[in-house]
Amino acid sequence: MGLGRNGWLILLAALIIVSAVHTGFNPSVLAAGWPNLGIILSEMMALDMAQLSRAFLAIIETLEMALLGTAVGFLLALPLSLLAARNIAHPYIALPIRACLILVRTIPSLLWALLFVVVMGLGAPAGIMALAMYSLGFMGKMFYETFESQNPEAYEALAVVGASRLQVVRFVTLPEAAPHILNQLLFMFEYNVRASTILGFVGAGGIGFYILNYLQLLEYGRAFTYLLVVLATVLAMDWLSMKIRAKYIPNLPATRIRG
């Protein structure tokens, strides 16, 4: 006999309580620390405008890392996702590639950065490869799920006329999935910009190196100056991404829903 609605709610509440006790989570500790937060916020407001030129150069490097990492990840993810889609490739091919994509996706970008710093040394190249590997795992999954969700009737129609799998991919799979691929690619680039800001914490280049350095020196005003540059960059990217989606992705509302 399954649990009713109230039974599931009681079970969920019990799991939350047990998790809070097991992890030692206590909201009163956060409340007691509010005065310290006020001190840090007041220090963060002491911005150092002299750091803007260095912050601008650092964010440029961060954007370059995100762009290259996304591009390399996309070039690897697209063919592998086609081979991982069960409606395109044989299961003996699709399942091992899925397992590899799961393995790649399981490792977070920061850990990838640590691995590539060991292999390639400090600097932006290690960060680019870290972003590329995480992008490969993430986009690979999103792409093959998009391919598998397509209408099978088009595949069957081409199979009847004797089309090869390559022809099916060229004339059905990729054209139909193009808007979704663009949407996921833009999201991945936005994510990689944010992710690349912390790769500098492990020496993998980008603006995160300066943020971590000033945080360790307790110079919160200078650190917040760099964070504001990151915030402005992310907002600009979000606006640009919205414009690109509106232009190339169909069925987006031109106006806000009223009501």
N, C-alpha and C positions, 0 to 999 in steps of 0.2 A: 504494500500500500504506500503510495507516494505521499510526500509531505504536501500539505496545503499551502496557500499563500502565507498564512500566519506562521506556519511551521518553518518555511524558508526564511522569513524575516527574523524569527527567533534564533535560528541557526546562524544567520549572518551577524546578528547582534552579539551572539556568544563568541563567534570567531573574532570579531573586532575587539571585544573585551580581553579575550585570551591573548591576542596579539599585542595589545597595549601593555598587559602585565608582563609578557615574556620579553618584550623589547625595552621595558622600563620607560615607556613614554608617559610623560607627566606634564600636562599643559601648565601646571602651576610654576614649573621651572621657567617656561617661556615668559610667563607673566612677571616673574621676579627679575628677568633680565631686560625688561623694557628700558630701564634707565640707561643701561650700557648701549642699547641700540640708539638712543637719543644722542649720546656722546659721539658715536661713530658717524651718525648722519650729519651732525654739526661739523665734524671734521671733513666729511666728504664735500660739503658745500664750499669749502675753501679751494675752489678750482685753480689750477695753474695753467693759464692760457698760453704760457711760453712752451707748453708741451704739445700744442696743437700741430705744429709742423711735423714733429716726430710721429705723432699719432696718425697723421694723414698718410705718411709714408708706410707706417706699419699696417694700416687698414688696406692700403693698396696691395701690399704683399699678401694679406689675408684673403682678399678677393681673388687674387691670382691663384693662390693655393686652392680655394674653393672651386674656381672655374676649371682648373686643370684636373683636380681630383674628380669632379663630376663628369668631365669629358672622358677621362680614362675609364672610370667606372661604367659609364654608359656604353662605350664601345665594347667592353667586355660583357656587360649584362645583356645586351640585346641578342646576340647570337646564342648565348647560353640559355636565356629564357625561352627562346624558340625550341631549343633542344629539350628543355624541361617541361614544356607544355604537352600534356598527355593526348591532346587532340591533334598534335602535329607529329611528335616523335614517338617511337616505340617505347613502351614502358621500361624495357631493359636499358634504354638510353636515358629516359626522362628521370627515373627514380634516383640513379646515382648522382646525376647533376643536381637534382633537388637537394640531396643530402649534402653535397659540397656547398651549395648556396646557403643552406641552413648553418653549416659550420662557419662559413665566412661571416654571416650575419650575426652569429652568436657573440663574436668577439667585438667589443665596443671600439669606437674609433680611437679613444685614448690609449687603449692597450695596443691596438695596431701601431699607433705612433711610437709607443715604447719599443716595440719590436723593430720597427724600421729605423729608429734612432740607433739601435744597436748594430743594425746591418749597414746603414748608409751614413751614420754620423749625424751630428746636430745640424739643424737648418730646415729650410722649407721643403726640400725634396722628400724628406722622411714624412712630413705632414701631408704632402700631396699623395704619396702612396697610401698612407693611412686612410685618407678620405676616399681614395679610389677603391680600396678594398671594402670599406663599409658601404659605399655607394653600390658596388657590385652586388653585395648580398641583399641589400634593401630593394634596389630597382629590379634585380633578377626575380625576386618573389612577386613584386607588383606587376611586372610585365607578363609573367607566365599565367598569373591569375586573370589578367585582362584577356589574354589570348584564349584561355579555356572558357571564359564566359561569353564568347561570341556565338552568334546564331549558327548552329551546325548545318542549316539548310544550304547555305552558300558553299560549304565544304563538300556536301553531298552532290550538289549540282555540278561542280567542277570535276569531281571524281567520276561522275557519269560520262563526261565528255573526254575522259582520259588525261586530265591535267596532272602533272607531276606535283610532288610536295613543294618543290621550289616555286612552281607557278602559283600554287595555292597561297603560299606565304607572300609572294610578291603582289598578287592581285586581290587578295581577300584579307589575310591576317594583318599585314602592316597598314594598308589604307584604312581599314575599319578601326584599328587600335590607335591610329596617329594622334587624335585629340587626347586620349588618355595618356599616351606616352609623353606628350608635351606637358601635360598637367603634372605628371609625376616627376618629370625632369626638372621643371621649375621648382617644385617643392624640394627636391633633393638639393638643388643649388642653394636655395634659401637655408636649408638645414645645415649644409656644409659650411656656409659663411659663419653661422653661429657656432658650429662645432669647432671650426678652425681657430676660433678665438681662445679656446682652452688648450689647444695642442701645444702652444708655446709653454705651457706649464711643465712639459717634459722635454723641452728643447727642440720641438718640431717646427719652429718658425711661427710667424704671425704676431698679431698684436698681444696675444696672451702672455708672451714673455715679459712685456713691460708691465702688464696688469699684475702678474704674480710678483714681479720684482718690487713694485711699490707697495703691494699688500704686505709682503714680508718685512719691508722697512717701516710699516705702519704709516705710510704717507698716503692716507686715504683720499685726500684731495686730488693728488696727481693720478691715482688709480681711477677715480671716478671721472676724471677728464677723458681718459681713454675709453671708459665704459660709455660715456655720452657719445663719443665718435662711433662706437659700435652700434648704439641705439639709433643714431641718425642714419647710418648705413643700412640697417635692417629695415627701417621705415621706408627709405627710398627704394629698396629692393622690393618691398611688399607692394608699393605703388606701381613700380615698373612691371612686376609680375602680373598685377591685376590688369594693366593695359594690354599686355601680351595675350593673356587668357581671353580677354574680351575680343581681341582681333582674330585670333586663330582657332579658338575653341567654340564650336557652335552651341546653341541652346543656352547661352548664358543670358540672364535677364539684363536688358538694357537700362531698366529703371528699377528703383526699389519698390517692393510690394507695399501697397497701401492697404490700410484697414485698421 
